[in-house]
Amino acid sequence: MNRLRRGEYQAFTGGDAHFLYLVPSAAVVRLDALSQAVLDSLAEGDRSPLELTDTLSPRWSADDVRGSIDELLGMRAIHSVAAPPPKPIAEKPKRRIPLQTLVLNVTSKCNLSCGYCYEYGEDKIVEASTKPRFMNETVAKQSVDFLFTEAGESPSVNLTFFGGETLLNFKMLQTALAYARERAEALGKVVNASLTTNATLLREGIVDWIVENDVGVTVSIDGAREQQDKFRTFANGMGSYDIIVPNIKMLLARHHRRPVGARVTLTGQNLDVTSIYKHLFHELGFWEVGFAPVTTTWQREYAIEDKGFQQMLGGFQALAKDFLDAALAGRRHGFSNVRDTLEEIHKGMSKAYPCGAGLGLMGVATDGDVALCHRFAGSDEHKLGSVSEGVDRAKQDGYLDRHHIAAKTDCATCWARPLCAGGCYHEAHTRYGSTAEPNLHYCEWIRAWTNTCLEVYGTLAERKPEYLAQFD
């Protein structure tokens, strides 16, 4: 008699209900008591439908048990031992994805000398040092033209300015955005603009331009004074906190049309996630706060290792609980890491690639070379073309083939792969010397954090499902 076995899923609870995250489909399903009992029975070993019926018959009828088995088979939560389902493989794009976001590295120069900056570390992309330090007007306009060409029929595009310190080339930002808006109007499209800055150069005139042009802003900041000044210093060693806070307050007081976010780099010496969030969200007033572990080789003293990842996870989980409490109470919470993951879970994202690099997102170096993303801007090894000559399709397709989740054998049995897909390419390049390697050093962290987000999702689905409607 055909026997049944549990399929590939992650079981979790939320709001006192039982759920499954189904890896083959990236779907979340709520279990009733009978379905949970079937899966619990199979946890003890493979069983036939008749054995399951006999085991569960004191509580449920044979017809009900068979109906539950059929439902679980249909969703691939269980499968026949004799005919196991094929391993789910995220499909490669059936058509070329239009470019949605272009990140212009308008300068590789910075007025800070952050201790962990990958631009100047031993993991630096060497070729970047041979490029011009500032993007000129010709390259900026060619970049805009490239964006519209690669965007195809898309009604809107995203133009992001990055550095170095972006505002060191503020005149070029003005030129590029004015030209982009002019081209967009002629083409009947919309340009969404954003920039990242360390906030040292924010002045009234610059804030005027940001507000007038509806530019989204992300500020790189690591927390309160002691946290910020640990690594984010000027070349003479002076901390930057006291310089940037008045500028940030001016920006937040005047820029209300677009959310202003804070982006925090966590290091082995700066892992107090909850206090950083409290300062940036509650005290300074950022709309949202996002955290990312430092990208560096493991030998650096500020690298995050095993105990550090556990500490970071504890902080993230504490903020996730605060986020859940706020959502249930109808209050806004600005922890973007959990919100972004909730949206991916709700939309059933199953990633073939960890991000849009080389697909819907590309980066442009100061000389016009096009790279996978802004972090590889200026690297000949990761170059996909140029804004003047276009994308080398053979290189792009070869990159996509090599970096597909199906090529990462270490990820094949991980239940979190639909949301992770191996992790950041630049992190892999820095840690392992290849963008194609999965980031195995933080697998346990990713699985634990994803499970936390699933629990938050399940609780909201049970107790406040209307909250999740914003992700539809």
Protein Blocks (a to p, Z undefined) as FASTA:
>chain_A
ZZddddddddddeehiacdddfklopacdddfklmmmmmmmmnoccdfklmmmmmmmmpc
fklmmmmmmmmmmnopaccfklccddddddddfbdcddfbdcddfbfbdfbdcfklmklm
mkbcfklmmpcfbdcfklmmmmmmmmmmmnmmafbdcddddedjfklmmmmmmmmmmmmm
mmmmmnopacddddddehlmgcfklmmmmmmnopacddddebdfklmmmmmccfkopafk
lmmmmmmmmmmmmmmkbccdddddddfklccfklmmmmmmmmnopabdcdddddddfkbm
kbccfklmmmmmmmmmmmmmmmmmmmmnopacfbfklmmmmmmmmnopacfbfblghilb
ccddfkopacfblmlgoiaklpgbdfknopafklmmmmmmmmgmklmmklmmpmklmmnn
npafklmmmmnopakbccfklmmmmmmmmmmmmmmmmmmmmmmmmlmmmmZZ
